[in-house]
């Protein structure tokens, strides 16, 4: 089970990836293109070119989880711009994104303690 808790590090890939890639292919993308350790426990979030699906991978100390969400009636309305290869995201923002919302426009309570 993947829990999206506030202290979890989440990285969103700004560019689309080939969704024929499985765990090994996405791990290679994390290592080669992002220079990140996929075994760190961070969640890596990817989208396909047509913006109809999202994939998440995360390592939980026993193995990798690969989660896929395919939108049945729409496309992603928001995705981070390519200011860099990865965009850090907070857990509550990822919740909004997974429901096809815009995390920048979602009204959230201010964090009373910085967990960085």
MMTF fields as JSON, N, C-alpha, C and O atoms, coordinates in Angstrom:
{
  "mmtfVersion": "1.0.0",
  "mmtfProducer": "UNKNOWN",
  "numBonds": 463,
  "numAtoms": 464,
  "numGroups": 116,
  "numChains": 1,
  "numModels": 1,
  "chainsPerModel": [1],
  "groupsPerChain": [116],
  "chainIdList": ["A"],
  "bondAtomList": [4, 2, 8, 6, 12, 10, 16, 14, 20, 18, 24, 22, 28, 26, 32, 30, 36, 34, 40, 38, 44, 42, 48, 46, 52, 50, 56, 54, 60, 58, 64, 62, 68, 66, 72, 70, 76, 74, 80, 78, 84, 82, 88, 86, 92, 90, 96, 94, 100, 98, 104, 102, 108, 106, 112, 110, 116, 114, 120, 118, 124, 122, 128, 126, 132, 130, 136, 134, 140, 138, 144, 142, 148, 146, 152, 150, 156, 154, 160, 158, 164, 162, 168, 166, 172, 170, 176, 174, 180, 178, 184, 182, 188, 186, 192, 190, 196, 194, 200, 198, 204, 202, 208, 206, 212, 210, 216, 214, 220, 218, 224, 222, 228, 226, 232, 230, 236, 234, 240, 238, 244, 242, 248, 246, 252, 250, 256, 254, 260, 258, 264, 262, 268, 266, 272, 270, 276, 274, 280, 278, 284, 282, 288, 286, 292, 290, 296, 294, 300, 298, 304, 302, 308, 306, 312, 310, 316, 314, 320, 318, 324, 322, 328, 326, 332, 330, 336, 334, 340, 338, 344, 342, 348, 346, 352, 350, 356, 354, 360, 358, 364, 362, 368, 366, 372, 370, 376, 374, 380, 378, 384, 382, 388, 386, 392, 390, 396, 394, 400, 398, 404, 402, 408, 406, 412, 410, 416, 414, 420, 418, 424, 422, 428, 426, 432, 430, 436, 434, 440, 438, 444, 442, 448, 446, 452, 450, 456, 454, 460, 458],
  "bondOrderList": [1, 1, 1, 1, 1, 1, 1, 1, 1, 1, 1, 1, 1, 1, 1, 1, 1, 1, 1, 1, 1, 1, 1, 1, 1, 1, 1, 1, 1, 1, 1, 1, 1, 1, 1, 1, 1, 1, 1, 1, 1, 1, 1, 1, 1, 1, 1, 1, 1, 1, 1, 1, 1, 1, 1, 1, 1, 1, 1, 1, 1, 1, 1, 1, 1, 1, 1, 1, 1, 1, 1, 1, 1, 1, 1, 1, 1, 1, 1, 1, 1, 1, 1, 1, 1, 1, 1, 1, 1, 1, 1, 1, 1, 1, 1, 1, 1, 1, 1, 1, 1, 1, 1, 1, 1, 1, 1, 1, 1, 1, 1, 1, 1, 1, 1],
  "groupList": [{"groupName": "UNK", "atomNameList": ["N", "CA", "C", "O"], "elementList": ["N", "C", "C", "O"], "formalChargeList": [0, 0, 0, 0], "bondAtomList": [1, 0, 2, 1, 3, 2], "bondOrderList": [1, 1, 2], "singleLetterCode": "X", "chemCompType": "L-PEPTIDE LINKING"}],
  "groupTypeList": [0, 0, 0, 0, 0, 0, 0, 0, 0, 0, 0, 0, 0, 0, 0, 0, 0, 0, 0, 0, 0, 0, 0, 0, 0, 0, 0, 0, 0, 0, 0, 0, 0, 0, 0, 0, 0, 0, 0, 0, 0, 0, 0, 0, 0, 0, 0, 0, 0, 0, 0, 0, 0, 0, 0, 0, 0, 0, 0, 0, 0, 0, 0, 0, 0, 0, 0, 0, 0, 0, 0, 0, 0, 0, 0, 0, 0, 0, 0, 0, 0, 0, 0, 0, 0, 0, 0, 0, 0, 0, 0, 0, 0, 0, 0, 0, 0, 0, 0, 0, 0, 0, 0, 0, 0, 0, 0, 0, 0, 0, 0, 0, 0, 0, 0, 0],
  "groupIdList": [1, 2, 3, 4, 5, 6, 7, 8, 9, 10, 11, 12, 13, 14, 15, 16, 17, 18, 19, 20, 21, 22, 23, 24, 25, 26, 27, 28, 29, 30, 31, 32, 33, 34, 35, 36, 37, 38, 39, 40, 41, 42, 43, 44, 45, 46, 47, 48, 49, 50, 51, 52, 53, 54, 55, 56, 57, 58, 59, 60, 61, 62, 63, 64, 65, 66, 67, 68, 69, 70, 71, 72, 73, 74, 75, 76, 77, 78, 79, 80, 81, 82, 83, 84, 85, 86, 87, 88, 89, 90, 91, 92, 93, 94, 95, 96, 97, 98, 99, 100, 101, 102, 103, 104, 105, 106, 107, 108, 109, 110, 111, 112, 113, 114, 115, 116],
  "secStructList": [7, 7, 7, 7, 7, 6, 6, 7, 7, 3, 3, 3, 3, 1, 1, 7, 7, 7, 6, 6, 7, 7, 2, 2, 2, 2, 2, 2, 2, 2, 2, 2, 6, 6, 7, 7, 7, 4, 4, 4, 1, 7, 3, 3, 3, 3, 3, 7, 6, 6, 1, 1, 3, 3, 3, 3, 3, 3, 3, 7, 1, 1, 7, 3, 3, 3, 3, 3, 3, 3, 7, 1, 1, 7, 7, 7, 1, 7, 7, 7, 7, 1, 1, 1, 1, 3, 3, 3, 3, 7, 2, 2, 2, 2, 2, 2, 2, 2, 6, 6, 7, 7, 6, 6, 6, 7, 7, 7, 7, 7, 7, 1, 1, 7, 7, 7],
  "xCoordList": [0.839, 0.0, 0.889, 1.867, 0.559, 1.293, 0.486, -0.69, 1.142, 0.495, 1.16, 2.384, 0.364, 0.882, 0.86, -0.115, 1.948, 2.056, 2.858, 3.632, 2.689, 3.32, 4.841, 5.392, 5.525, 6.991, 7.553, 8.772, 6.711, 7.139, 7.683, 7.077, 8.813, 9.368, 8.708, 8.67, 8.193, 7.474, 8.089, 8.261, 8.414, 8.997, 8.163, 7.901, 7.75, 6.934, 7.823, 8.459, 7.861, 8.628, 7.878, 6.714, 8.531, 7.863, 7.56, 6.52, 8.445, 8.252, 7.554, 7.713, 6.79, 6.121, 7.136, 8.24, 6.735, 7.567, 6.76, 5.532, 7.487, 6.877, 6.235, 6.938, 4.925, 4.218, 4.321, 3.704, 5.082, 5.404, 6.46, 6.676, 7.114, 8.121, 7.445, 6.411, 8.047, 7.596, 8.486, 9.083, 8.573, 9.366, 10.821, 11.388, 11.437, 12.855, 13.136, 14.138, 12.271, 12.456, 12.317, 13.071, 11.356, 11.172, 12.282, 12.68, 12.785, 13.936, 15.141, 15.884, 15.334, 16.431, 16.274, 17.261, 15.046, 14.799, 15.19, 15.834, 14.808, 15.157, 16.672, 17.178, 17.376, 18.837, 19.538, 20.392, 19.189, 19.941, 19.531, 20.391, 18.238, 17.792, 17.698, 17.949, 17.336, 17.113, 18.253, 18.317, 19.158, 20.264, 19.748, 20.301, 18.687, 18.067, 18.115, 18.122, 18.147, 18.161, 16.727, 16.02, 16.276, 14.904, 14.674, 13.526, 15.738, 15.62, 15.515, 15.537, 15.405, 15.379, 14.047, 13.972, 13.0, 11.679, 10.845, 9.693, 11.411, 10.664, 9.683, 9.913, 8.6, 7.618, 7.97, 8.192, 8.02, 8.264, 6.989, 6.421, 6.545, 5.262, 5.532, 6.281, 4.912, 5.096, 3.734, 2.716, 3.742, 2.528, 2.863, 4.019, 1.839, 2.049, 1.881, 1.433, 2.246, 2.232, 0.823, 0.657, -0.176, -1.545, -2.257, -3.407, -1.579, -2.124, -3.378, -4.256, -3.454, -4.609, -4.283, -5.186, -3.0, -2.597, -1.448, -0.65, -1.393, -0.322, 0.234, -0.52, 1.57, 2.218, 3.03, 3.677, 2.986, 3.798, 4.652, 4.178, 5.921, 6.743, 7.351, 7.688, 7.479, 8.091, 8.656, 8.075, 9.79, 10.425, 10.088, 10.225, 9.645, 9.218, 10.114, 9.667, 11.352, 12.378, 12.244, 13.122, 11.181, 11.042, 10.918, 11.183, 10.52, 10.337, 9.668, 9.346, 9.473, 8.862, 7.363, 6.87, 6.652, 5.236, 5.146, 5.836, 4.31, 4.008, 2.499, 1.747, 2.069, 0.63, 0.319, 1.084, -0.799, -1.239, -2.664, -3.528, -2.893, -4.265, -4.505, -3.755, -5.568, -5.972, -7.309, -8.27, -7.362, -8.595, -9.562, -9.197, -10.781, -11.729, -12.415, -12.798, -12.574, -13.334, -12.601, -13.142, -11.414, -10.763, -9.249, -8.714, -8.595, -7.139, -6.713, -7.512, -5.45, -4.939, -5.103, -4.712, -5.675, -5.879, -4.661, -4.504, -3.796, -2.601, -1.445, -1.618, -0.251, 0.999, 2.093, 2.023, 3.107, 4.142, 4.919, 5.143, 5.32, 6.122, 7.531, 7.973, 8.211, 9.56, 10.633, 11.59, 10.517, 11.57, 12.793, 13.869, 12.643, 13.702, 13.142, 11.962, 13.952, 13.414, 12.411, 11.511, 12.562, 11.667, 11.069, 11.709, 9.844, 9.139, 8.779, 8.011, 9.316, 8.921, 7.473, 6.98, 6.801, 5.387, 5.097, 5.693, 4.187, 3.746, 2.674, 2.022, 2.499, 1.544, 0.124, -0.589, -0.291, -1.654, -1.833, -2.932, -0.763, -0.848, -0.981, -1.705, -0.275, -0.396, -1.812, -2.334, -2.427, -3.818, -4.713, -5.55, -4.532, -5.342, -5.059, -5.984, -3.777, -3.405, -3.997, -4.445, -4.0, -4.542, -6.045, -6.58, -6.714, -8.14, -8.339, -9.415, -7.28, -7.286, -7.582, -8.245, -7.104, -7.247, -5.954, -4.93, -6.011, -4.847, -4.362, -5.01, -3.237, -2.751, -2.456, -2.474, -2.185, -1.897, -3.15, -3.068, -4.305, -5.56, -6.334, -7.3, -5.908, -6.617, -6.354, -5.221, -7.389, -7.25, -6.983, -7.823, -5.808, -5.391, -5.085, -4.748, -5.205, -4.812, -3.297, -2.579, -2.819, -1.377, -0.772, -1.36, 0.4, 1.117, 1.6, 2.201, 1.354, 1.761, 3.18, 3.765, 3.722, 5.105, 5.739, 5.178, 6.905, 7.6, 8.277, 9.037, 8.01, 8.529, 9.764, 10.128, 10.404, 11.568, 12.767, 13.816],
  "yCoordList": [-1.173, 0.0, 1.243, 1.308, 2.205, 3.467, 4.51, 4.742, 5.127, 6.21, 7.517, 7.635, 8.483, 9.792, 10.675, 11.377, 10.624, 11.373, 12.646, 12.712, 13.658, 14.955, 14.931, 15.734, 14.053, 14.068, 13.258, 13.158, 12.687, 11.895, 12.812, 13.836, 12.444, 13.205, 12.714, 11.516, 13.656, 13.349, 14.181, 15.393, 13.507, 14.176, 13.852, 12.687, 14.898, 14.746, 15.017, 16.067, 14.062, 14.23, 15.207, 14.98, 16.275, 17.295, 16.816, 17.164, 16.031, 15.541, 14.185, 13.417, 13.89, 12.582, 11.457, 11.678, 10.244, 9.061, 8.039, 8.095, 7.124, 6.025, 5.076, 4.485, 4.917, 4.097, 2.604, 1.806, 2.22, 0.803, 0.391, -0.797, 1.378, 1.097, 0.561, 1.065, -0.459, -0.997, -0.471, 0.599, -1.212, -0.783, -0.57, 0.482, -1.55, -1.437, -0.244, 0.448, -0.001, 1.139, 2.469, 3.403, 2.563, 3.814, 4.024, 5.16, 2.94, 3.047, 3.581, 4.422, 3.098, 3.585, 5.071, 5.806, 5.519, 6.95, 7.756, 8.798, 7.284, 7.987, 8.117, 9.17, 7.049, 7.052, 7.86, 8.694, 7.623, 8.192, 9.624, 10.478, 9.891, 11.224, 12.198, 13.392, 11.689, 12.581, 12.555, 13.411, 11.581, 11.415, 11.313, 11.921, 10.537, 10.301, 8.815, 7.972, 8.504, 7.123, 6.629, 7.083, 5.714, 5.226, 4.362, 4.076, 3.943, 3.141, 4.02, 3.498, 5.319, 6.254, 6.283, 6.819, 5.72, 5.772, 6.935, 7.089, 7.758, 8.871, 8.327, 7.276, 9.05, 8.706, 9.475, 10.685, 8.762, 9.384, 9.252, 8.166, 10.382, 10.447, 10.782, 11.709, 10.016, 10.183, 10.294, 9.852, 10.891, 10.935, 10.474, 10.512, 10.036, 9.677, 10.912, 11.964, 10.764, 11.9, 12.466, 13.678, 11.606, 12.071, 12.602, 13.032, 12.575, 13.088, 12.345, 12.931, 11.066, 10.287, 9.348, 8.735, 9.225, 8.286, 8.84, 9.657, 8.368, 8.7, 7.391, 6.463, 7.32, 6.195, 6.723, 7.766, 5.981, 6.284, 5.063, 3.929, 5.299, 4.207, 4.662, 5.831, 3.698, 3.965, 2.657, 1.59, 2.749, 1.588, 1.59, 2.623, 0.445, 0.382, -0.502, -0.991, -0.709, -1.509, -3.003, -3.769, -3.435, -4.837, -4.999, -6.071, -3.942, -3.982, -2.702, -1.811, -2.636, -1.454, -1.632, -2.718, -0.539, -0.433, 0.331, 1.331, -0.135, 0.576, 0.759, -0.215, 1.996, 2.301, 3.045, 3.905, 2.708, 3.341, 3.844, 3.131, 5.081, 5.586, 6.069, 6.892, 5.544, 5.975, 6.684, 6.124, 7.911, 8.683, 8.181, 8.066, 7.884, 7.277, 8.287, 7.942, 9.534, 10.478, 11.779, 12.634, 11.942, 13.226, 13.06, 11.954, 14.177, 14.236, 15.099, 15.855, 14.978, 15.808, 17.279, 17.713, 18.031, 19.453, 20.286, 21.404, 19.753, 20.49, 19.523, 18.384, 20.002, 19.282, 20.329, 21.355, 20.112, 21.144, 21.404, 20.503, 22.656, 23.055, 22.49, 22.09, 22.465, 21.919, 22.88, 23.101, 23.468, 24.342, 23.536, 24.1, 22.25, 21.297, 19.928, 19.806, 18.894, 17.566, 17.064, 16.291, 17.502, 17.062, 18.257, 19.298, 18.09, 19.122, 18.524, 17.564, 19.069, 18.544, 18.897, 19.944, 18.02, 18.225, 17.725, 16.749, 18.392, 17.964, 16.89, 16.78, 16.107, 14.998, 15.484, 14.867, 16.572, 17.052, 17.537, 17.453, 18.042, 18.454, 17.236, 17.28, 16.147, 14.935, 14.357, 13.84, 14.439, 13.989, 14.741, 14.14, 16.05, 16.865, 16.467, 16.321, 16.289, 15.915, 14.561, 14.391, 13.609, 12.288, 12.319, 11.415, 13.353, 13.528, 14.526, 15.104, 14.72, 15.576, 17.034, 17.73, 17.48, 18.875, 19.636, 19.057, 20.927, 21.799, 22.123, 22.896, 21.551, 21.783, 23.245, 23.651, 24.038, 25.466, 26.22, 27.229, 25.741, 26.445, 25.87, 26.47, 24.713, 24.091, 24.898, 25.296, 25.127, 25.893, 24.928, 24.099, 25.054, 24.193, 25.062, 26.239, 24.477, 25.186, 25.34, 24.474, 26.437, 26.639, 25.608, 25.255, 25.139, 24.207, 24.973, 26.039, 24.46, 25.185, 24.84, 25.49, 23.804, 23.442, 22.946, 22.09, 23.476, 23.074, 21.727, 21.583, 20.745, 19.394, 19.12, 17.956, 20.117, 19.893, 19.451, 19.226],
  "zCoordList": [0.0, 0.0, 0.0, 0.745, -0.814, -0.867, -0.115, -0.399, 0.845, 1.585, 1.193, 1.234, 0.819, 0.457, 1.698, 1.964, 2.444, 3.695, 3.458, 2.503, 4.308, 4.066, 3.932, 3.179, 4.626, 4.56, 3.389, 3.252, 2.556, 1.41, 0.313, -0.002, -0.259, -1.381, -2.666, -2.944, -3.435, -4.668, -5.79, -5.662, -6.886, -8.037, -9.269, -9.569, -9.976, -11.176, -12.388, -12.479, -13.315, -14.551, -15.455, -15.786, -15.849, -16.652, -18.066, -18.626, -18.645, -20.007, -19.992, -19.044, -21.027, -21.087, -21.294, -21.792, -20.9, -21.129, -21.929, -22.005, -22.509, -23.256, -22.255, -21.435, -22.304, -21.322, -21.593, -20.888, -22.595, -22.742, -21.72, -21.483, -21.121, -20.091, -18.837, -18.401, -18.279, -17.0, -15.884, -16.01, -14.809, -13.657, -14.041, -13.744, -14.697, -15.037, -15.942, -15.761, -16.903, -17.793, -17.078, -17.35, -16.162, -15.421, -14.4, -14.144, -13.816, -12.913, -13.689, -13.182, -14.91, -15.749, -16.058, -16.072, -16.305, -16.542, -15.306, -15.426, -14.122, -12.878, -12.722, -12.334, -13.025, -12.866, -13.951, -13.648, -15.2, -16.315, -16.653, -16.866, -16.703, -17.103, -15.935, -16.097, -14.754, -13.613, -12.606, -11.724, -12.727, -11.786, -10.347, -9.431, -10.169, -8.857, -8.531, -9.428, -7.242, -6.794, -6.646, -5.746, -7.5, -7.397, -6.156, -5.814, -5.483, -4.265, -3.013, -1.899, -3.173, -2.043, -1.302, -0.196, -1.887, -1.275, -1.77, -1.364, -2.646, -3.233, -4.271, -4.869, -4.472, -5.494, -6.762, -6.726, -7.877, -9.174, -9.991, -10.112, -10.553, -11.256, -12.72, -13.029, -13.612, -15.051, -15.734, -15.202, -16.918, -17.738, -19.141, -19.563, -19.862, -21.258, -22.14, -21.683, -23.402, -24.332, -24.534, -24.67, -24.555, -24.818, -23.571, -23.652, -22.419, -21.15, -20.688, -20.054, -21.004, -20.58, -19.427, -18.857, -19.073, -18.025, -17.191, -17.651, -15.958, -15.014, -14.464, -14.171, -14.326, -13.664, -12.494, -12.587, -11.385, -10.212, -9.905, -9.978, -9.559, -9.044, -7.721, -7.532, -6.816, -5.521, -4.991, -5.192, -4.315, -3.704, -2.221, -1.565, -1.67, -0.267, 0.61, 1.647, 0.212, 0.895, 0.64, 1.038, -0.008, -0.4, -1.906, -2.45, -2.563, -4.006, -4.488, -3.702, -5.779, -6.379, -6.52, -6.822, -6.293, -6.617, -7.932, -8.127, -8.811, -10.047, -10.095, -10.123, -10.106, -10.136, -11.429, -11.864, -12.027, -13.255, -13.069, -12.559, -13.49, -13.546, -14.959, -15.484, -15.576, -16.904, -16.766, -16.237, -17.242, -17.169, -18.228, -19.398, -17.832, -18.754, -19.675, -20.793, -19.216, -20.029, -20.336, -21.037, -19.84, -20.055, -20.127, -20.048, -20.276, -20.263, -19.089, -18.536, -18.714, -17.625, -17.983, -19.067, -17.074, -17.33, -16.961, -17.452, -16.101, -15.692, -15.535, -15.1, -15.9, -15.67, -15.547, -16.224, -14.704, -14.526, -15.815, -16.623, -15.98, -17.14, -17.032, -15.955, -18.135, -18.189, -17.744, -18.486, -16.555, -16.037, -15.635, -15.434, -15.517, -15.218, -15.511, -15.838, -15.404, -15.717, -14.682, -15.013, -13.42, -12.346, -11.633, -11.483, -11.201, -10.442, -9.077, -9.019, -7.979, -6.669, -6.372, -6.792, -5.647, -5.351, -3.945, -3.489, -3.266, -1.939, -2.079, -3.118, -1.033, -1.061, -1.347, -2.139, -0.72, -0.959, -2.4, -2.948, -3.015, -4.412, -5.332, -6.327, -4.992, -5.794, -5.699, -6.686, -4.536, -4.403, -5.385, -6.058, -5.462, -6.378, -7.822, -8.621, -8.161, -9.522, -9.92, -11.054, -9.002, -9.3, -9.582, -10.224, -9.102, -9.406, -10.54, -10.695, -11.334, -12.514, -12.181, -12.95, -11.065, -10.693, -10.911, -11.276, -10.687, -10.802, -9.393, -8.688, -8.968, -7.603, -7.298, -6.136, -8.331, -8.09, -7.682, -6.981, -8.114, -7.83, -6.659, -6.187, -6.195, -5.067, -3.803, -3.531, -3.052, -1.817, -0.673, -0.325, -0.105, 0.997, 2.208, 2.078, 3.36, 4.57, 4.568, 4.068, 5.125, 5.227, 6.166, 7.189, 5.805, 6.675, 7.9, 7.764, 9.054, 10.257, 10.674, 11.54, 10.043, 10.34, 9.062, 8.379, 8.732, 7.533, 7.778, 8.736, 6.926, 7.127, 6.267, 6.096, 5.735, 4.868, 5.607, 5.004]
}
